[in-house]
Amino acid sequence: MSQPWDDQPTQRYLIPLWDPPAPPPPPRRRRVWPTLLALVVVLAVAAGGWYLGTGRTPSLPLVTQPSVAPVEATRTVPTPGHEESDEPLGTPPAAPDSDVYGFIATQDDGVTPVAYDPCRPVEVVLSTDGAPVDAEAMVVDALARMTEVTGLQFRYEGTTDELPGSDRAAYQPDRYGDRWAPVLVGWRTPEQEPALAGDVAGLGGSASAGPEGGPVAYVTGSVTLDGPEYQTLLADGDEALGRAILLHELGHVVGLAHVWDEDQLMAATTSGDVLDFADGDLAGLARLGAGACVPQL
């Protein structure tokens, strides 16, 4: 039996990266999620979550990441160009002949999707608090798949002491140095993250920024998964579905929206039968791997 999804937010804010950003006006809100995966109020937010069943789970010890040197306290965005190359680091694969995909956000032309900068790696860290056994291997495998289907170079950096949350900052110089915060993957309980209540098995999304007059690009993101649900899945030997949920949420992170074709992994409903990206998903992911390089970020 298929389970429903909720709608996704489309709010977007742009900031000039060479001046301290002024507080944005309050956004016009409409009911799109039980809670928004808000990263920073001056950046664009895109989120998605997968409805599934609920379950129970263990906890793993929190592994603390070494502290990093602080940067100038007055900065609100990082120094531009962290690890920016002169050309894309990878090449998107050939896209299947399908138009069964959607994008969470587009550029001002209304057609070109907002995507991660292909000229720098997409750095990812793991919060092990509440994570299932073998979480690190699952994440590394999923990131390898994301590199394969987008051409973006996902780079796993290890564990972090940061916990997933709806108030996550996109720039955390005391923890990650003078760069945008890496994409964070972690597990929470519905009590810790109310947006996971009910049948929601995961949340995923990214924040975007852009220079004034220039293209917008995603700069960081977050995946928050239901720890109790994962414990149940793994206890039942359903690792493949756990992997599929993680891939679905990473699909949201790179910019894919829900679709209403149940043969796609990004479907708006799921029966648990689709365990990897299908042709429509792959076509959209290939486009998202061909975004603009934005060295001003």
ChimeraX attribute file (.defattr): number of C-alpha atoms within 10 A of each C-alpha:
attribute: neighborCount
match mode: 1-to-1
recipient: residues
	/A:1	7
	/A:2	13
	/A:3	15
	/A:4	16
	/A:5	21
	/A:6	17
	/A:7	16
	/A:8	20
	/A:9	21
	/A:10	15
	/A:11	15
	/A:12	18
	/A:13	18
	/A:14	19
	/A:15	22
	/A:16	16
	/A:17	18
	/A:18	13
	/A:19	10
	/A:20	12
	/A:21	13
	/A:22	9
	/A:23	9
	/A:24	12
	/A:25	9
	/A:26	7
	/A:27	10
	/A:28	6
	/A:29	9
	/A:30	9
	/A:31	11
	/A:32	14
	/A:33	16
	/A:34	12
	/A:35	13
	/A:36	19
	/A:37	28
	/A:38	22
	/A:39	24
	/A:40	17
	/A:41	19
	/A:42	19
	/A:43	23
	/A:44	25
	/A:45	26
	/A:46	31
	/A:47	29
	/A:48	32
	/A:49	29
	/A:50	27
	/A:51	24
	/A:52	22
	/A:53	16
	/A:54	20
	/A:55	16
	/A:56	14
	/A:57	20
	/A:58	14
	/A:59	16
	/A:60	13
	/A:61	10
	/A:62	16
	/A:63	15
	/A:64	12
	/A:65	15
	/A:66	11
	/A:67	13
	/A:68	12
	/A:69	11
	/A:70	13
	/A:71	15
	/A:72	10
	/A:73	8
	/A:74	7
	/A:75	13
	/A:76	15
	/A:77	21
	/A:78	20
	/A:79	15
	/A:80	16
	/A:81	14
	/A:82	15
	/A:83	11
	/A:84	19
	/A:85	15
	/A:86	10
	/A:87	11
	/A:88	21
	/A:89	15
	/A:90	18
	/A:91	17
	/A:92	21
	/A:93	18
	/A:94	12
	/A:95	17
	/A:96	14
	/A:97	10
	/A:98	13
	/A:99	12
	/A:100	20
	/A:101	21
	/A:102	18
	/A:103	22
	/A:104	24
	/A:105	24
	/A:106	18
	/A:107	14
	/A:108	13
	/A:109	7
	/A:110	9
	/A:111	10
	/A:112	17
	/A:113	25
	/A:114	26
	/A:115	31
	/A:116	28
	/A:117	27
	/A:118	27
	/A:119	22
	/A:120	23
	/A:121	21
	/A:122	22
	/A:123	20
	/A:124	23
	/A:125	23
	/A:126	27
	/A:127	27
	/A:128	26
	/A:129	22
	/A:130	23
	/A:131	26
	/A:132	22
	/A:133	16
	/A:134	9
	/A:135	20
	/A:136	19
	/A:137	10
	/A:138	16
	/A:139	20
	/A:140	18
	/A:141	13
	/A:142	19
	/A:143	23
	/A:144	15
	/A:145	16
	/A:146	21
	/A:147	19
	/A:148	18
	/A:149	23
	/A:150	27
	/A:151	22
	/A:152	31
	/A:153	23
	/A:154	21
	/A:155	17
	/A:156	19
	/A:157	13
	/A:158	15
	/A:159	21
	/A:160	23
	/A:161	17
	/A:162	20
	/A:163	18
	/A:164	22
	/A:165	18
	/A:166	16
	/A:167	12
	/A:168	19
	/A:169	17
	/A:170	27
	/A:171	22
	/A:172	19
	/A:173	22
	/A:174	14
	/A:175	17
	/A:176	18
	/A:177	16
	/A:178	21
	/A:179	20
	/A:180	22
	/A:181	23
	/A:182	23
	/A:183	25
	/A:184	23
	/A:185	28
	/A:186	27
	/A:187	28
	/A:188	26
	/A:189	21
	/A:190	20
	/A:191	9
	/A:192	13
	/A:193	18
	/A:194	14
	/A:195	23
	/A:196	26
	/A:197	17
	/A:198	12
	/A:199	20
	/A:200	23
	/A:201	29
	/A:202	27
	/A:203	27
	/A:204	27
	/A:205	32
	/A:206	30
	/A:207	28
	/A:208	27
	/A:209	26
	/A:210	22
	/A:211	17
	/A:212	13
	/A:213	10
	/A:214	14
	/A:215	20
	/A:216	30
	/A:217	26
	/A:218	25
	/A:219	25
	/A:220	25
	/A:221	32
	/A:222	32
	/A:223	28
	/A:224	28
	/A:225	30
	/A:226	30
	/A:227	27
	/A:228	23
	/A:229	27
	/A:230	30
	/A:231	24
	/A:232	19
	/A:233	20
	/A:234	17
	/A:235	12
	/A:236	9
	/A:237	11
	/A:238	13
	/A:239	15
	/A:240	16
	/A:241	18
	/A:242	22
	/A:243	18
	/A:244	20
	/A:245	26
	/A:246	25
	/A:247	25
	/A:248	30
	/A:249	28
	/A:250	25
	/A:251	26
	/A:252	27
	/A:253	27
	/A:254	27
	/A:255	29
	/A:256	28
	/A:257	25
	/A:258	27
	/A:259	20
	/A:260	14
	/A:261	15
	/A:262	16
	/A:263	20
	/A:264	25
	/A:265	28
	/A:266	32
	/A:267	23
	/A:268	21
	/A:269	23
	/A:270	22
	/A:271	14
	/A:272	17
	/A:273	13
	/A:274	17
	/A:275	17
	/A:276	19
	/A:277	21
	/A:278	16
	/A:279	19
	/A:280	23
	/A:281	29
	/A:282	26
	/A:283	24
	/A:284	25
	/A:285	29
	/A:286	21
	/A:287	21
	/A:288	27
	/A:289	27
	/A:290	22
	/A:291	23
	/A:292	20
	/A:293	21
	/A:294	21
	/A:295	17
	/A:296	17
	/A:297	25
